[in-house]
Amino acid sequence: MQSPPSNDHQFTQITADLSGVAASSLRDATALTGLLIAAAGAAGFATIGAPVVRELPDGEVAAVLFLDACHITLRTLPEREMLLLDILAPATRDSQKALDVFTRRLAPKKLRSETRTRG
């Protein structure tokens, strides 16, 4: 008889579309970098270095923050007033707290998210 899988190697992945966010907020790479760090802290993640952030010629921002055994990535679409977010974390952590930081600070008019168990 096999024992049930341990949570040690299971992950939770939250993908979210935050729409109706001010375009100026979505072009502010410095503020978005701060949100990545604040989100990681709120969920109790330890970071592995500084966020990698790219400001693209059309005003979009792409960023990733590598964490202990997980990551948070974002991509902005200012012309559509949308932020795309991906949070991958060990199942033993509350990654919803990281999403909550983005929703509180960016105040989207609409939030669509999906949570999946991975691994």
Backbone hydrogen bonds in HBPLUS format (Angstrom, degrees):
<---DONOR---> <-ACCEPTOR-->    atom                        ^
c    i                          cat <-CA-CA->   ^        H-A-AA   ^      H-
h    n   atom  resd res      DA  || num        DHA   H-A  angle D-A-AA Bond
n    s   type  num  typ     dist DA aas  dist angle  dist       angle   num
A0010-GLN N   A0007-ASN O   3.20 MM   3  4.96 172.6  2.21 105.3 106.7     1
A0091-ALA N   A0010-GLN O   2.92 MM  81  5.52 163.6  1.95 131.8 129.1     2
A0011-PHE N   A0118-ARG O   2.80 MM 107  4.87 168.8  1.81 143.4 144.8     3
A0118-ARG N   A0011-PHE O   2.71 MM 107  4.87 168.9  1.72 141.6 144.1     4
A0012-THR N   A0089-ALA O   2.74 MM  77  5.42 161.3  1.77 163.1 169.8     5
A0089-ALA N   A0012-THR O   2.95 MM  77  5.42 162.1  1.98 154.5 160.5     6
A0013-GLN N   A0116-ARG O   2.82 MM 103  5.23 163.9  1.85 155.7 160.8     7
A0116-ARG N   A0013-GLN O   2.86 MM 103  5.23 157.7  1.91 146.5 154.0     8
A0014-ILE N   A0087-ILE O   2.81 MM  73  5.10 159.2  1.85 149.4 155.5     9
A0087-ILE N   A0014-ILE O   2.81 MM  73  5.10 162.1  1.84 154.0 159.4    10
A0015-THR N   A0114-GLU O   2.99 MM  99  5.45 158.9  2.04 154.8 161.2    11
A0114-GLU N   A0015-THR O   2.89 MM  99  5.45 149.8  1.98 155.7 164.2    12
A0016-ALA N   A0085-LEU O   2.92 MM  69  5.10 159.1  1.97 143.3 146.2    13
A0085-LEU N   A0016-ALA O   2.88 MM  69  5.10 161.5  1.91 156.6 159.3    14
A0017-ASP N   A0112-ARG O   2.77 MM  95  5.20 159.6  1.81 155.3 162.4    15
A0112-ARG N   A0017-ASP O   3.00 MM  95  5.20 162.1  2.03 148.2 153.9    16
A0018-LEU N   A0083-LEU O   2.88 MM  65  5.11 172.5  1.89 156.5 158.8    17
A0083-LEU N   A0018-LEU O   2.89 MM  65  5.11 152.4  1.96 142.2 151.4    18
A0019-SER N   A0110-LYS O   2.92 MM  91  5.21 161.5  1.95 152.6 157.3    19
A0109-LYS N   A0019-SER O   2.88 MM  90  6.03 124.6  2.19 137.0 153.5    20
A0110-LYS N   A0019-SER O   3.05 MM  91  5.21 157.7  2.10 148.0 144.6    21
A0020-GLY N   A0081-GLU O   2.82 MM  61  5.15 127.4  2.10 145.7 160.3    22
A0021-VAL N   A0081-GLU O   3.11 MM  60  4.93 168.2  2.12 126.7 126.7    23
A0025-SER N   A0022-ALA O   3.00 MM   3  5.43 128.7  2.27 108.9 121.4    24
A0026-LEU N   A0022-ALA O   3.29 MM   4  6.68 144.6  2.42 144.6 154.7    25
A0026-LEU N   A0023-ALA O   3.05 MM   3  5.03 122.4  2.40  94.6 109.7    26
A0027-ARG N   A0024-SER O   3.33 MM   3  5.23 149.7  2.42  95.0 103.6    27
A0028-ASP N   A0025-SER O   3.41 MM   3  5.28 156.3  2.47  96.2 103.0    28
A0032-LEU N   A0028-ASP O   3.01 MM   4  6.27 161.4  2.05 155.8 161.8    29
A0033-THR N   A0029-ALA O   2.92 MM   4  6.04 149.2  2.01 143.4 151.3    30
A0034-GLY N   A0030-THR O   3.12 MM   4  6.42 155.1  2.19 144.6 150.9    31
A0035-LEU N   A0031-ALA O   2.94 MM   4  6.29 145.8  2.06 143.7 153.7    32
A0036-LEU N   A0032-LEU O   2.99 MM   4  6.30 152.3  2.07 146.8 153.3    33
A0037-ILE N   A0033-THR O   3.19 MM   4  6.51 163.1  2.22 150.7 154.0    34
A0038-ALA N   A0034-GLY O   2.87 MM   4  6.06 160.0  1.91 149.2 155.5    35
A0039-ALA N   A0035-LEU O   2.80 MM   4  5.86 158.0  1.84 149.4 155.2    36
A0040-ALA N   A0036-LEU O   3.03 MM   4  6.25 159.3  2.08 147.2 152.5    37
A0041-GLY N   A0037-ILE O   3.03 MM   4  6.23 160.4  2.06 146.9 152.4    38
A0042-ALA N   A0038-ALA O   2.89 MM   4  6.09 156.4  1.94 148.6 154.9    39
A0043-ALA N   A0039-ALA O   3.17 MM   4  6.38 146.3  2.29 144.4 152.0    40
A0045-PHE N   A0040-ALA O   2.90 MM   5  5.11 162.6  1.93 155.5 150.9    41
A0044-GLY N   A0041-GLY O   3.05 MM   3  4.98 153.6  2.13  99.9 108.2    42
A0068-ASP N   A0046-ALA O   2.85 MM  22  5.54 139.4  2.01 160.7 168.1    43
A0048-ILE N   A0066-PHE O   2.86 MM  18  5.50 157.8  1.91 153.3 145.9    44
A0052-VAL N   A0064-VAL O   2.85 MM  12  5.35 165.6  1.87 163.5 164.6    45
A0064-VAL N   A0052-VAL O   2.93 MM  12  5.35 148.4  2.03 144.1 154.4    46
A0054-ARG N   A0062-ALA O   2.77 MM   8  5.24 162.9  1.80 164.9 169.1    47
A0062-ALA N   A0054-ARG O   2.96 MM   8  5.24 162.1  1.99 151.1 157.0    48
A0056-LEU N   A0060-GLU O   2.82 MM   4  5.20 169.3  1.84 156.4 158.4    49
A0059-GLY N   A0056-LEU O   2.95 MM   3  5.58 156.7  2.00 131.4 131.8    50
A0076-THR N   A0061-VAL O   2.86 MM  15  5.29 153.8  1.92 152.7 160.2    51
A0063-ALA N   A0074-LEU O   2.99 MM  11  5.33 161.3  2.03 149.7 149.6    52
A0074-LEU N   A0063-ALA O   2.91 MM  11  5.33 156.2  1.96 148.7 150.7    53
A0065-LEU N   A0072-ILE O   2.84 MM   7  5.30 154.1  1.90 155.2 163.7    54
A0072-ILE N   A0065-LEU O   3.04 MM   7  5.30 147.9  2.14 141.7 151.5    55
A0067-LEU N   A0070-CYS O   2.92 MM   3  5.02 168.3  1.93 135.7 134.8    56
A0070-CYS N   A0067-LEU O   3.30 MM   3  5.02 173.8  2.30 107.8 107.6    57
A0071-HIS N   A0088-LEU O   3.05 MM  17  5.39 151.4  2.13 138.7 146.9    58
A0088-LEU N   A0071-HIS O   2.95 MM  17  5.39 171.0  1.96 159.5 162.5    59
A0073-THR N   A0086-ASP O   2.86 MM  13  5.16 160.7  1.89 149.6 156.2    60
A0086-ASP N   A0073-THR O   2.96 MM  13  5.16 157.4  2.01 148.2 147.8    61
A0075-ARG N   A0084-LEU O   2.94 MM   9  5.17 143.8  2.07 146.6 153.2    62
A0084-LEU N   A0075-ARG O   2.81 MM   9  5.17 175.2  1.81 161.6 163.1    63
A0077-LEU N   A0082-MET O   2.76 MM   5  5.11 156.5  1.82 169.5 165.4    64
A0080-ARG N   A0077-LEU O   2.91 MM   3  5.48 148.8  2.01 118.2 127.7    65
A0082-MET N   A0077-LEU O   3.19 MM   5  5.11 167.1  2.21 125.3 129.3    66
A0081-GLU N   A0078-PRO O   2.97 MM   3  4.63 156.4  2.03  98.3 105.9    67
A0093-ARG N   A0090-PRO O   2.97 MM   3  5.70 168.6  1.98 126.4 128.7    68
A0097-LYS N   A0094-ASP O   3.22 MM   3  6.01 153.8  2.29 118.2 123.0    69
A0098-ALA N   A0095-SER O   3.00 MM   3  5.33 133.6  2.22 104.4 116.2    70
A0099-LEU N   A0095-SER O   3.39 MM   4  6.88 154.7  2.46 147.4 153.2    71
A0100-ASP N   A0096-GLN O   2.90 MM   4  6.18 155.7  1.96 151.4 158.7    72
A0101-VAL N   A0097-LYS O   3.33 MM   4  6.60 142.0  2.49 138.0 145.2    73
A0103-THR N   A0099-LEU O   3.05 MM   4  6.41 162.7  2.08 157.2 162.4    74
A0104-ARG N   A0100-ASP O   2.90 MM   4  6.00 160.6  1.93 150.1 155.2    75
A0105-ARG N   A0101-VAL O   3.07 MM   4  6.14 167.2  2.09 149.7 153.5    76
A0106-LEU N   A0102-PHE O   2.91 MM   4  5.77 160.1  1.95 148.8 154.5    77
A0107-ALA N   A0103-THR O   3.00 MM   4  5.31 136.3  2.20 128.5 136.8    78
